[in-house]
Amino acid sequence: MLKIVIAKKALKELKKISQEDQKIIKEKVLFLKNGFNNLDVKRICNERKVFRLRVRNFRVIFNFLDHEKTIKIKHVRRRNEKTYR
């Protein structure tokens, strides 16, 4: 089982999203504790330990720290051309 840490910036971004979408995003993030299986998770190009989780029209950008068994959520953003910058 993995530990999940959420950055302050990600919490701030999450608060700007509707309550319904927040609930769904939180559920999917909790599923990450059990691993990436059966979730839409992909590694971001040219980045070693940076991944994205797709939830509806949103992307959860996170680091996977293998040695600490930790997932650090960096951003929760609506999918657009600026999402991966």
URMOTA-V584899 format. One record per pair of residues at least 6 apart in sequence whose ideal C-beta (glycine too) atoms are under 8 Angstrom apart, sorted by the first residue. I is the first residue (numbers start at 1). J is the second residue. D is the distance in Angstrom with one decimal. If there is no record, write none. Layout:
i = [I	I]
j = [J	J]
d = [D	D]
This chain:
i = [1	1	1	2	2	2	2	2	2	2	3	3	3	3	3	4	4	4	4	4	4	4	5	5	5	5	6	6	6	7	7	7	7	9	9	10	10	10	10	10	13	13	13	14	14	14	15	17	17	17	17	21	21	21	24	24	25	25	25	25	28	28	28	28	29	29	29	31	31	32	32	32	32	32	33	36	39	40	40	40	41	41	41	41	42	42	42	43	43	44	44	44	44	44	49	49	49	49	50	50	50	50	51	51	51	51	52	52	52	52	52	53	53	53	54	57	57	58	58	58	58	59	59	59	59	59	59	59	60	60	60	61	61	61	61	61	61	61	62	62	62	62	63	63	63	64	64	65	65	77]
j = [33	34	69	32	33	34	35	69	70	71	33	68	69	70	71	29	30	32	33	70	71	73	70	71	72	73	14	72	73	72	73	74	75	74	75	60	73	74	75	76	75	76	77	22	25	76	22	25	58	76	78	55	56	58	55	56	55	58	60	76	39	53	55	60	53	60	73	38	39	39	41	53	62	71	71	51	53	53	54	55	51	52	53	54	51	52	54	50	51	50	51	52	61	84	63	64	65	66	61	62	63	74	61	62	63	64	59	60	61	62	84	59	60	62	79	78	79	76	77	78	79	75	76	77	78	79	83	84	73	75	76	73	74	75	76	77	83	84	71	72	73	74	71	72	74	70	71	71	72	83]
d = [5.5	6.7	8.0	6.7	5.2	7.7	7.4	5.4	6.6	5.4	7.9	7.5	6.2	4.7	7.2	6.5	7.6	6.5	6.2	7.5	5.0	6.8	6.0	7.1	4.8	7.0	7.9	7.9	4.6	6.7	6.2	5.5	7.9	7.2	6.8	7.9	4.7	6.0	5.6	5.2	6.1	4.6	6.3	6.0	6.8	4.8	7.9	7.1	7.1	7.0	7.8	7.9	6.6	6.6	6.0	6.6	5.0	6.1	6.6	6.3	6.7	6.2	4.8	7.3	7.3	6.3	6.8	7.8	5.9	6.9	7.8	6.8	7.7	5.6	7.9	7.6	6.2	6.7	4.1	7.9	5.4	7.1	5.2	7.8	6.6	5.9	7.9	7.1	5.5	4.7	6.5	5.8	7.4	6.3	5.3	5.0	6.9	7.2	6.8	7.4	5.8	7.9	7.6	5.7	7.7	6.0	4.9	6.7	5.4	7.6	7.6	7.1	4.1	6.9	7.9	5.9	5.2	6.3	6.6	5.7	6.5	7.6	7.6	5.5	7.9	5.5	5.3	7.8	6.1	7.3	5.3	7.5	5.0	4.2	7.8	7.1	7.9	7.6	5.3	6.1	4.6	6.0	7.3	4.5	6.5	7.8	5.8	7.5	6.4	5.0]
